[in-house]
Amino acid sequence: MVLVPKKDETGLRRYGKWTGNLKGHQEDIRRCIAEVPSFPAPLFTQCSRNRGYGPEGEFCKQHAKKATAGAY
Protein backbone atom coordinates (compact mmCIF):
# COMPACT_ATOMS: atom_id res chain seq x y z
CA MET A 1 0.00 0.00 0.00
CA VAL A 2 1.27 3.47 -0.91
CA LEU A 3 0.37 6.37 1.35
CA VAL A 4 -0.15 9.71 -0.40
CA PRO A 5 -1.34 12.81 1.49
CA LYS A 6 -4.14 14.96 0.07
CA LYS A 7 -3.33 18.27 -1.64
CA ASP A 8 -3.84 21.44 0.41
CA GLU A 9 -5.21 24.83 -0.66
CA THR A 10 -1.95 25.64 -2.51
CA GLY A 11 -2.30 22.53 -4.67
CA LEU A 12 0.68 20.81 -3.06
CA ARG A 13 0.87 18.01 -0.51
CA ARG A 14 2.20 18.42 3.06
CA TYR A 15 4.39 15.85 4.81
CA GLY A 16 5.35 15.37 8.45
CA LYS A 17 2.32 17.01 10.06
CA TRP A 18 2.01 16.44 13.80
CA THR A 19 0.92 18.31 16.92
CA GLY A 20 4.24 20.15 17.20
CA ASN A 21 4.30 21.10 13.51
CA LEU A 22 0.73 21.53 12.24
CA LYS A 23 1.81 22.81 8.82
CA GLY A 24 4.32 20.03 8.12
CA HIS A 25 6.67 20.35 5.15
CA GLN A 26 5.57 21.35 1.67
CA GLU A 27 5.95 18.85 -1.18
CA ASP A 28 9.18 18.87 -3.19
CA ILE A 29 7.91 18.56 -6.78
CA ARG A 30 11.11 16.76 -7.88
CA ARG A 31 10.64 13.85 -5.47
CA CYS A 32 8.26 10.87 -5.32
CA ILE A 33 4.88 11.69 -3.71
CA ALA A 34 4.77 8.54 -1.55
CA GLU A 35 4.78 9.05 2.21
CA VAL A 36 7.38 6.90 3.99
CA PRO A 37 8.18 6.45 7.69
CA SER A 38 11.12 8.42 9.08
CA PHE A 39 13.18 6.90 11.85
CA PRO A 40 13.66 7.02 14.80
CA ALA A 41 10.60 9.25 15.24
CA PRO A 42 7.22 7.71 14.28
CA LEU A 43 6.56 10.39 11.66
CA PHE A 44 6.08 10.21 7.91
CA THR A 45 8.06 12.14 5.31
CA GLN A 46 8.17 12.42 1.53
CA CYS A 47 10.11 9.70 -0.32
CA SER A 48 13.59 10.92 -1.26
CA ARG A 49 13.74 9.24 -4.69
CA ASN A 50 13.20 11.08 -7.99
CA ARG A 51 9.85 11.04 -9.81
CA GLY A 52 9.19 9.73 -13.29
CA TYR A 53 7.14 6.53 -12.97
CA GLY A 54 3.58 5.41 -12.28
CA PRO A 55 0.35 7.38 -12.63
CA GLU A 56 1.10 10.87 -13.97
CA GLY A 57 4.84 10.27 -13.43
CA GLU A 58 4.61 11.27 -9.76
CA PHE A 59 6.22 8.18 -8.21
CA CYS A 60 9.69 6.65 -8.02
CA LYS A 61 10.22 3.24 -9.63
CA GLN A 62 9.77 1.37 -6.32
CA HIS A 63 6.49 3.03 -5.31
CA ALA A 64 5.10 3.05 -8.88
CA LYS A 65 4.91 -0.76 -8.77
CA LYS A 66 2.77 -0.60 -5.62
CA ALA A 67 0.66 2.29 -6.93
CA THR A 68 -0.19 0.54 -10.20
CA ALA A 69 -1.02 -2.68 -8.35
CA GLY A 70 -4.23 -1.03 -7.13
CA ALA A 71 -2.97 0.16 -3.76
CA TYR A 72 -2.98 3.83 -4.82
C-alpha positions as CSV (number, residue, x, y, z in Angstrom):
1,M,0.0,0.0,0.0
2,V,1.3,3.5,-0.9
3,L,0.4,6.4,1.4
4,V,-0.1,9.7,-0.4
5,P,-1.3,12.8,1.5
6,K,-4.1,15.0,0.1
7,K,-3.3,18.3,-1.6
8,D,-3.8,21.4,0.4
9,E,-5.2,24.8,-0.7
10,T,-2.0,25.6,-2.5
11,G,-2.3,22.5,-4.7
12,L,0.7,20.8,-3.1
13,R,0.9,18.0,-0.5
14,R,2.2,18.4,3.1
15,Y,4.4,15.8,4.8
16,G,5.4,15.4,8.5
17,K,2.3,17.0,10.1
18,W,2.0,16.4,13.8
19,T,0.9,18.3,16.9
20,G,4.2,20.1,17.2
21,N,4.3,21.1,13.5
22,L,0.7,21.5,12.2
23,K,1.8,22.8,8.8
24,G,4.3,20.0,8.1
25,H,6.7,20.3,5.1
26,Q,5.6,21.4,1.7
27,E,5.9,18.9,-1.2
28,D,9.2,18.9,-3.2
29,I,7.9,18.6,-6.8
30,R,11.1,16.8,-7.9
31,R,10.6,13.8,-5.5
32,C,8.3,10.9,-5.3
33,I,4.9,11.7,-3.7
34,A,4.8,8.5,-1.5
35,E,4.8,9.1,2.2
36,V,7.4,6.9,4.0
37,P,8.2,6.5,7.7
38,S,11.1,8.4,9.1
39,F,13.2,6.9,11.9
40,P,13.7,7.0,14.8
41,A,10.6,9.3,15.2
42,P,7.2,7.7,14.3
43,L,6.6,10.4,11.7
44,F,6.1,10.2,7.9
45,T,8.1,12.1,5.3
46,Q,8.2,12.4,1.5
47,C,10.1,9.7,-0.3
48,S,13.6,10.9,-1.3
49,R,13.7,9.2,-4.7
50,N,13.2,11.1,-8.0
51,R,9.9,11.0,-9.8
52,G,9.2,9.7,-13.3
53,Y,7.1,6.5,-13.0
54,G,3.6,5.4,-12.3
55,P,0.4,7.4,-12.6
56,E,1.1,10.9,-14.0
57,G,4.8,10.3,-13.4
58,E,4.6,11.3,-9.8
59,F,6.2,8.2,-8.2
60,C,9.7,6.6,-8.0
61,K,10.2,3.2,-9.6
62,Q,9.8,1.4,-6.3
63,H,6.5,3.0,-5.3
64,A,5.1,3.0,-8.9
65,K,4.9,-0.8,-8.8
66,K,2.8,-0.6,-5.6
67,A,0.7,2.3,-6.9
68,T,-0.2,0.5,-10.2
69,A,-1.0,-2.7,-8.4
70,G,-4.2,-1.0,-7.1
71,A,-3.0,0.2,-3.8
72,Y,-3.0,3.8,-4.8
